[in-house]
Amino acid sequence: MLATTPSLIVADEPTTLLDLRNARRIGDLLLAQDAQVIIVTHDLDLAARCDHAVLFDDGGVAASGEPGAVIDDYRRNCA
C-alpha cells in the first residue's frame, strides 16, 4: 500500500524473500522518496545504502550512526 505524498514511510522487511534484482528495485523505490523513510531490515546491502543505521540487540540500541560502521559492528559482535 502506498499513500500519495506521505511525509513518513515505514517499511518493515521490504526485501524479504525477493531475488537480488527485485530487492534492489524496492530499495531504489524507497530511497528515492521525498518522504522520510524508516526501513526495518536484515538486508545488509539495503541498510548500507541508507543515511543512518541503528542496530538493535537484546531489546536495546547496540550501535547507531554511519551504516558501514554499524554493519561492521553487527558483523563483529552480533552475528
PLY file of the C-alpha trace (Angstrom):
ply
format ascii 1.0
element vertex 79
property float x
property float y
property float z
element edge 78
property int vertex1
property int vertex2
end_header
0.00 0.00 0.00
1.34 3.44 -0.84
-0.29 6.68 0.25
0.07 9.67 -2.02
2.52 12.31 -0.77
3.21 10.81 2.67
5.61 12.65 4.97
6.83 9.39 6.52
7.14 5.87 5.12
7.82 2.88 7.39
8.87 -0.29 5.57
9.18 -3.47 7.63
11.42 -6.04 5.92
10.55 -4.79 2.42
13.03 -7.06 0.62
12.36 -10.33 2.46
12.19 -13.33 0.08
12.94 -11.20 -3.01
15.63 -12.06 -5.51
18.55 -9.64 -5.81
17.12 -7.71 -8.77
13.75 -7.09 -7.14
15.29 -6.34 -3.76
17.39 -3.67 -5.47
14.30 -2.26 -7.20
12.40 -1.99 -3.92
15.41 -0.33 -2.29
15.69 2.12 -5.18
11.99 2.95 -4.91
12.10 3.52 -1.17
15.32 5.53 -1.17
14.08 7.78 -3.98
11.09 9.03 -1.98
10.85 12.66 -0.90
9.36 11.49 2.39
11.42 10.42 5.38
11.84 6.64 5.14
12.38 4.25 8.04
13.38 0.76 6.96
13.44 -2.21 9.32
15.63 -4.82 7.64
18.09 -7.67 7.93
19.19 -6.90 4.35
22.68 -5.54 4.96
23.05 -4.34 1.35
19.93 -2.20 1.72
20.99 -0.99 5.16
24.36 0.08 3.74
22.56 2.38 1.27
20.77 4.33 3.99
21.86 7.62 5.55
21.80 6.34 9.12
21.58 2.91 10.73
20.50 1.76 14.17
21.38 -1.74 15.37
19.11 -3.27 17.99
20.25 -6.21 20.09
18.59 -7.83 23.08
15.90 -5.14 23.28
18.21 -2.13 23.17
20.29 0.02 20.86
23.66 -1.63 20.30
25.00 0.85 17.73
23.85 3.92 15.82
25.47 6.01 13.12
27.03 5.68 9.69
25.71 2.46 8.12
29.10 0.98 7.27
30.32 1.29 10.85
27.07 -0.08 12.29
27.13 -3.04 9.90
30.77 -3.74 10.80
29.80 -3.65 14.49
26.97 -6.10 13.79
29.30 -8.47 11.97
31.86 -8.31 14.80
29.53 -8.63 17.77
26.09 -9.89 16.90
26.42 -12.37 14.08
0 1
1 2
2 3
3 4
4 5
5 6
6 7
7 8
8 9
9 10
10 11
11 12
12 13
13 14
14 15
15 16
16 17
17 18
18 19
19 20
20 21
21 22
22 23
23 24
24 25
25 26
26 27
27 28
28 29
29 30
30 31
31 32
32 33
33 34
34 35
35 36
36 37
37 38
38 39
39 40
40 41
41 42
42 43
43 44
44 45
45 46
46 47
47 48
48 49
49 50
50 51
51 52
52 53
53 54
54 55
55 56
56 57
57 58
58 59
59 60
60 61
61 62
62 63
63 64
64 65
65 66
66 67
67 68
68 69
69 70
70 71
71 72
72 73
73 74
74 75
75 76
76 77
77 78
